[in-house]
Amino acid sequence: MISITAILKSKQENLIEVQNMLTHLVTETRKEAACIRYDLHTTDNVFIIWEEWKDQAGLDFHNSQSYLQEFIKKAENLVSTPIQVYKTVQIL
């Protein structure tokens, strides 16, 4: 299993737009066969996506999807800092 944590910091004036875009991204991603978990969390203007994938092939498929690519392109101008993505391994 592969775990990913993505952290986005929305500009305050773009908060609702970013949340709507993320809601669409989550809805589409959860339809993917290799997606085990794709959860969205928030606090203030920070959004955190917690992802779990069956395998690297499934993650590669996700990364190639047009809805993800479109989200990344649009979000670049709506966030206050670059999107941080961490591929992690559970240790406990």
C-alpha positions, 0 to 999 in steps of 0.5 A: 500500500502507498500513502500520500499526504497533500497539503494545500494552503488556499489564499483566503479570497479563494477558499470556497473555490478551492474547496469546491475544486477539491470536492470534485477531485475527491469525488472523481478520485474515489471512483478509481479502482486502486483508491483505498482512501482519499479523504479531505480535511481542513482547518482555516485555509489549509486543506489536507488530502490523506490518500492510500493506494493499492499499488504504484500502478494505481497511483500512476494512473491517478496522476495521469487523470485529466481531473487531477492535472486540471486541478493542479493547473488551476490551483497554482494561482489560488494557493498561497504556497506551493502544494506539498505532497509527501509519499510516506511509509507507515512505521507504527 
